[in-house]
């Protein structure tokens, strides 16, 4: 794993296992995010957006176009010049942000979602966000498993048709600064993205 300073964006990027780069979202990533739809199954789209949709919704793309890296923040994972993952946080109230994560099918179950969430958390805490909230469909076992790997003991409360997780960032970040742990698929957990 290598951290590099990206001169064109003045932000840290992270190269993981020489295959994936985790970096700050930029509006030039929108075509790549739109193209992710071609690499997502109907099930993946349903589990992320809670509705049958043939592609990433235009509403998300419009929202991403408004990312200011303060009230709204996002990081992307890039492999072979393709966006393969996205994690987004939208401040919903003081100190709290709602998160959403999307990883293309070929990169699922390899620790990439957890890595993206950790990178997003490391960016959120200095901005005054101390808690993430995540809404997950009860049948989305991979997402529920990822959350409990990052936040052991996390339990979602029933909120209409989904589970709502309240996830404090401090325990996650104190745990993520221990020795980087190997995760399935050869990825290493994030240590720092600023």
C-alpha positions in Angstrom: 0.0 0.0 0.0 1.3 3.4 -1.0 0.1 6.9 -0.1 0.8 9.6 -2.7 0.1 13.3 -2.8 -1.9 14.1 -5.9 -0.7 17.5 -7.1 -3.7 18.2 -9.3 -6.2 17.8 -6.5 -4.0 18.5 -3.4 -5.4 15.4 -1.7 -4.0 12.1 -0.6 -4.6 9.1 -2.8 -4.1 5.5 -1.7 -2.8 2.7 -3.8 -3.9 -0.7 -2.5 -2.1 -3.8 -3.5 -1.0 -2.0 -6.7 -4.4 -2.6 -8.1 -6.9 -0.1 -6.6 -6.5 3.6 -5.8 -8.8 5.1 -3.2 -9.1 8.9 -3.7 -11.3 11.9 -3.2 -14.3 12.0 -5.7 -14.0 14.7 -8.4 -16.8 15.7 -10.8 -14.7 14.3 -13.6 -15.5 10.9 -12.1 -19.2 11.2 -13.0 -18.9 9.4 -16.4 -17.0 6.5 -14.6 -19.7 6.3 -11.9 -22.4 6.2 -14.6 -20.4 3.4 -16.3 -20.4 1.4 -13.1 -24.0 0.4 -14.0 -22.7 -1.9 -16.6 -20.8 -3.8 -13.9 -23.6 -4.1 -11.4 -26.2 -6.8 -11.2 -29.9 -6.1 -10.7 -29.5 -7.4 -7.1 -26.6 -5.1 -6.4 -28.6 -2.1 -7.7 -31.7 -3.1 -5.7 -29.7 -3.6 -2.4 -28.1 -0.2 -2.8 -31.1 1.8 -4.0 -34.0 -0.2 -2.4 -35.8 -0.3 -5.7 -35.6 -2.1 -9.0 -33.5 0.2 -11.3 -31.6 -0.8 -14.5 -28.8 1.7 -13.7 -27.5 4.1 -11.1 -30.3 6.6 -10.7 -29.9 10.1 -12.3 -30.8 11.6 -8.9 -27.6 10.2 -7.4 -25.5 11.5 -10.3 -27.1 15.0 -9.8 -26.3 14.8 -6.1 -22.7 13.8 -6.7 -22.4 16.8 -9.0 -23.0 18.9 -5.9 -20.3 17.3 -3.7 -18.5 20.0 -1.8 -16.3 17.8 0.4 -17.9 19.4 3.5 -21.7 18.9 3.7 -21.4 16.2 1.1 -18.3 14.1 0.6 -17.3 11.1 -1.5 -14.4 8.9 -2.2 -13.9 6.5 -5.2 -12.0 3.3 -5.8 -10.3 3.1 -9.2 -8.8 0.0 -10.8 -7.5 -0.2 -14.4 -8.8 3.3 -15.0 -12.4 2.2 -14.1 -14.4 3.4 -11.1 -15.1 0.2 -9.2 -16.4 1.7 -5.9 -18.0 4.7 -4.4 -18.7 5.8 -0.8 -20.7 8.9 -0.1 -21.5 10.8 3.1 -24.2 13.5 3.3 -24.5 15.5 6.4 -28.1 15.2 7.7 -27.7 17.1 11.0 -24.9 18.5 13.0 -22.3 15.8 13.7 -24.1 13.1 11.6 -23.9 12.0 8.0 -25.9 9.3 6.1 -23.6 7.0 4.1 -24.1 5.0 1.0 -21.6 2.5 -0.6 -21.6 1.0 -4.0 -19.0 -1.6 -5.3 -19.1 -3.3 -8.7 -19.9 -7.0 -8.5 -16.4 -8.2 -9.5 -14.9 -6.3 -6.5 -17.5 -7.3 -3.9 -16.6 -9.4 -0.9 -12.9 -8.4 -1.1 -12.9 -5.7 1.6 -13.2 -2.7 -0.8 -16.5 -1.5 0.7 -15.0 -1.5 4.2 -11.9 0.3 2.9 -14.0 3.0 1.3 -16.1 3.5 4.5 -12.9 3.8 6.6 -11.4 6.3 4.1 -14.7 8.3 4.3 -14.7 8.2 8.1 -11.1 9.5 8.2 -12.2 12.5 6.1 -15.4 13.0 8.1 -14.1 13.3 11.7 -12.0 16.4 11.1 -15.1 18.0 9.5 -17.0 17.6 12.8 -18.9 14.4 11.8 -18.8 11.9 14.7 -21.5 9.5 13.6 -22.5 7.8 10.3 -25.9 6.4 9.8 -26.5 3.7 7.2 -29.8 2.3 6.0 -29.6 -1.4 4.9 -32.2 -3.8 3.6 -32.6 -6.7 6.1 -31.6 -9.2 3.3 -28.4 -7.5 2.4 -26.1 -9.8 4.3 -22.9 -8.6 2.7 -23.5 -5.0 3.8 -24.6 -6.0 7.3 -21.5 -8.2 7.6 -19.3 -5.4 6.5 -20.8 -3.0 9.0 -20.3 -5.5 11.9 -16.7 -6.1 10.8 -16.1 -2.4 11.1 -18.3 -1.8 14.1 -18.3 -5.1 16.1 -21.6 -5.4 18.0 -23.4 -2.9 15.7 -27.1 -3.7 15.5 -29.5 -2.0 13.1 -32.9 -0.8 14.4 -36.0 -1.5 12.3 -36.9 1.7 10.4 -39.8 1.0 8.0 -38.6 -1.6 5.6 -34.9 -1.3 6.4 -32.4 -1.5 9.2 -30.9 1.8 10.4 -27.4 1.6 11.8 -26.0 4.4 14.0 -22.2 4.1 13.7 -19.8 6.2 15.9 -16.6 7.1 14.1 -14.2 7.3 17.0 -14.1 3.5 17.7 -13.7 2.7 14.0 -10.8 5.1 13.6 -9.0 4.1 16.7 -9.2 0.5 15.5 -8.2 1.3 11.9 -4.9 2.8 13.1 -3.7 -0.5 14.5 -1.5 -2.6 12.2 -3.2 -2.8 8.8 -5.2 -6.1 8.6 -5.2 -8.3 5.6 -8.7 -8.8 4.2 -10.0 -11.2 1.6 -8.8 -10.6 -2.0 -5.5 -9.1 -1.0 -6.6 -5.6 -0.1 -5.3 -4.0 3.0 -7.4 -1.8 5.3 -7.0 1.9 5.0 -4.7 3.7 7.4 -5.2 7.4 6.4 -6.8 9.5 3.7 -6.8 13.2 4.2 
